[in-house]
Amino acid sequence: MIVVRLLVVAIALWSAMMVAMWMFTGQRRFLRMAWQAAKIAIIAVAVFFGLMLIERVLPL
């Protein structure tokens, strides 16, 4: 579970860094990479909450 949490934080930081790079340079490729990171973050958050739900329903 800790690995998923660290992954979500790392992806969020990556996305924020890409937005900051886009703001400083104006290059659209950084904005595109930030959007890709945001999509990956949404999937990672869904996996995280799915695992939490499974832990709650099926206590191991």
N, CA, C and O of each residue as an XYZ file, in Angstrom:
240
protein
N       0.821     -1.185      0.000
C       0.000      0.000      0.000
C       0.877      1.266      0.000
O       0.534      2.274     -0.618
N       2.004      1.190      0.701
C       2.880      2.354      0.763
C       3.468      2.663     -0.614
O       3.718      3.822     -0.943
N       3.684      1.630     -1.406
C       4.236      1.838     -2.746
C       3.254      2.622     -3.606
O       3.655      3.519     -4.347
N       1.980      2.292     -3.513
C       0.954      2.997     -4.292
C       0.877      4.456     -3.841
O       0.738      5.356     -4.669
N       0.965      4.689     -2.543
C       0.927      6.068     -2.033
C       2.113      6.873     -2.564
O       1.951      8.011     -3.007
N       3.298      6.280     -2.518
C       4.480      6.977     -3.028
C       4.376      7.222     -4.525
O       4.816      8.260     -5.020
N       3.799      6.277     -5.242
C       3.603      6.438     -6.683
C       2.673      7.612     -6.982
O       2.947      8.408     -7.880
N       1.586      7.721     -6.238
C       0.639      8.821     -6.445
C       1.317     10.169     -6.168
O       1.134     11.123     -6.924
N       2.085     10.243     -5.101
C       2.781     11.491     -4.765
C       3.815     11.838     -5.841
O       3.932     12.995     -6.244
N       4.557     10.841     -6.298
C       5.564     11.088     -7.321
C       4.932     11.573     -8.622
O       5.462     12.475     -9.270
N       3.814     10.987     -9.003
C       3.143     11.401    -10.236
C       2.571     12.812    -10.093
O       2.624     13.601    -11.036
N       2.031     13.129     -8.927
C       1.505     14.481     -8.705
C       2.624     15.519     -8.777
O       2.445     16.590     -9.357
N       3.769     15.203     -8.192
C       4.905     16.124     -8.266
C       5.409     16.268     -9.696
O       5.770     17.364    -10.124
N       5.433     15.174    -10.424
C       5.855     15.197    -11.823
C       4.932     16.100    -12.639
O       5.394     16.905    -13.448
N       3.635     15.959    -12.422
C       2.669     16.777    -13.148
C       2.846     18.261    -12.811
O       2.828     19.110    -13.702
N       3.014     18.564    -11.538
C       3.208     19.960    -11.125
C       4.495     20.539    -11.714
O       4.535     21.702    -12.114
N       5.529     19.728    -11.764
C       6.789     20.180    -12.332
C       6.645     20.474    -13.826
O       7.209     21.447    -14.326
N       5.895     19.639    -14.532
C       5.701     19.851    -15.969
C       4.882     21.125    -16.228
O       5.159     21.853    -17.181
N       3.892     21.391    -15.397
C       3.107     22.626    -15.546
C       4.004     23.840    -15.285
O       3.924     24.844    -15.992
N       4.852     23.736    -14.268
C       5.770     24.845    -13.974
C       6.745     25.061    -15.134
O       7.035     26.200    -15.501
N       7.245     23.972    -15.704
C       8.149     24.096    -16.852
C       7.436     24.743    -18.035
O       8.025     25.561    -18.742
N       6.177     24.383    -18.254
C       5.402     24.987    -19.336
C       5.216     26.480    -19.092
O       5.322     27.286    -20.016
N       4.938     26.843    -17.838
C       4.740     28.259    -17.528
C       6.017     29.063    -17.747
O       5.954     30.205    -18.200
N       7.172     28.483    -17.431
C       8.434     29.200    -17.583
C       8.917     29.248    -19.027
O       9.474     30.257    -19.460
N       8.708     28.155    -19.786
C       9.262     28.101    -21.133
C       8.232     28.388    -22.223
O       8.585     28.890    -23.290
N       6.974     28.079    -21.966
C       5.940     28.274    -22.977
C       5.875     27.162    -24.011
O       5.109     27.253    -24.970
N       6.673     26.109    -23.825
C       6.669     24.996    -24.779
C       5.495     24.065    -24.478
O       5.308     23.627    -23.343
N       4.710     23.771    -25.513
C       3.500     22.973    -25.346
C       3.792     21.527    -24.960
O       2.918     20.848    -24.421
N       4.997     21.048    -25.226
C       5.287     19.642    -24.915
C       5.240     19.391    -23.410
O       4.890     18.292    -22.981
N       5.588     20.393    -22.604
C       5.516     20.225    -21.155
C       4.062     20.145    -20.691
O       3.740     19.389    -19.774
N       3.195     20.918    -21.319
C       1.773     20.856    -20.979
C       1.195     19.502    -21.369
O       0.367     18.951    -20.644
N       1.616     18.968    -22.494
C       1.161     17.643    -22.937
C       1.634     16.560    -21.962
O       0.883     15.641    -21.635
N       2.888     16.677    -21.501
C       3.405     15.708    -20.527
C       2.674     15.829    -19.196
O       2.443     14.824    -18.523
N       2.309     17.050    -18.811
C       1.553     17.247    -17.572
C       0.176     16.596    -17.673
O      -0.301     15.999    -16.709
N      -0.456     16.709    -18.826
C      -1.761     16.078    -19.022
C      -1.634     14.555    -18.956
O      -2.490     13.891    -18.370
N      -0.589     14.002    -19.543
C      -0.364     12.563    -19.462
C      -0.136     12.134    -18.011
O      -0.644     11.099    -17.580
N       0.617     12.918    -17.271
C       0.865     12.604    -15.865
C      -0.427     12.683    -15.059
O      -0.644     11.876    -14.156
N      -1.285     13.651    -15.381
C      -2.564     13.765    -14.678
C      -3.436     12.542    -14.950
O      -4.103     12.049    -14.040
N      -3.441     12.048    -16.184
C      -4.215     10.843    -16.498
C      -3.679      9.635    -15.731
O      -4.453      8.829    -15.215
N      -2.366      9.513    -15.661
C      -1.765      8.408    -14.917
C      -2.087      8.537    -13.432
O      -2.340      7.538    -12.759
N      -2.079      9.765    -12.924
C      -2.398      9.988    -11.512
C      -3.840      9.594    -11.203
O      -4.111      9.027    -10.144
N      -4.757      9.885    -12.102
C      -6.158      9.507    -11.888
C      -6.274      7.988    -11.825
O      -7.003      7.457    -10.988
N      -5.574      7.298    -12.687
C      -5.608      5.831    -12.675
C      -4.987      5.303    -11.382
O      -5.519      4.374    -10.775
N      -3.867      5.887    -10.958
C      -3.212      5.448     -9.728
C      -4.091      5.688     -8.510
O      -4.133      4.855     -7.604
N      -4.787      6.806     -8.477
C      -5.698      7.084     -7.364
C      -6.856      6.094     -7.370
O      -7.284      5.638     -6.310
N      -7.364      5.758     -8.546
C      -8.442      4.766     -8.632
C      -7.971      3.408     -8.120
O      -8.710      2.718     -7.418
N      -6.744      3.023     -8.467
C      -6.188      1.765     -7.963
C      -6.032      1.829     -6.449
O      -6.353      0.867     -5.750
N      -5.545      2.947     -5.941
C      -5.356      3.115     -4.504
C      -6.681      2.953     -3.758
O      -6.761      2.201     -2.787
N      -7.715      3.656     -4.212
C      -9.007      3.554     -3.526
C      -9.653      2.188     -3.741
O     -10.379      1.699     -2.876
N      -9.390      1.578     -4.884
C      -9.877      0.218     -5.103
C      -9.257     -0.759     -4.118
O      -9.946     -1.620     -3.570
N      -7.953     -0.625     -3.894
C      -7.289     -1.474     -2.909
C      -7.808     -1.226     -1.503
O      -7.971     -2.163     -0.722
N      -8.067      0.032     -1.181
C      -8.637      0.342      0.134
C     -10.009     -0.293      0.292
O     -10.331     -0.822      1.355
N     -10.814     -0.244     -0.755
C     -12.149     -0.839     -0.714
C     -12.063     -2.355     -0.553
O     -12.814     -2.944      0.225
N     -11.149     -2.984     -1.287
C     -10.982     -4.432     -1.180
C     -10.517     -4.815      0.230
O     -10.982     -5.811      0.784
N      -9.611     -4.037      0.806
C      -9.162     -4.309      2.172
C     -10.311     -4.189      3.159
O     -10.374     -4.939      4.134
N     -11.210     -3.261      2.917
C     -12.336     -3.046      3.822
C     -13.356     -4.174      3.699
O     -13.905     -4.630      4.702
N     -13.608     -4.621      2.479
C     -14.624     -5.651      2.234
C     -14.087     -7.037      2.590
O     -14.786     -7.841      3.207
N     -12.845     -7.311      2.196
C     -12.248     -8.623      2.431
C     -11.067     -8.504      3.395
O      -9.918     -8.453      2.957
N     -11.334     -8.461      4.686
C     -10.223     -8.336      5.634
C      -9.354     -9.591      5.601
O      -9.840    -10.710      5.761
N      -8.079     -9.378      5.393
C      -7.149    -10.516      5.300
C      -6.330    -10.664      6.543
O      -5.500    -11.569      6.631
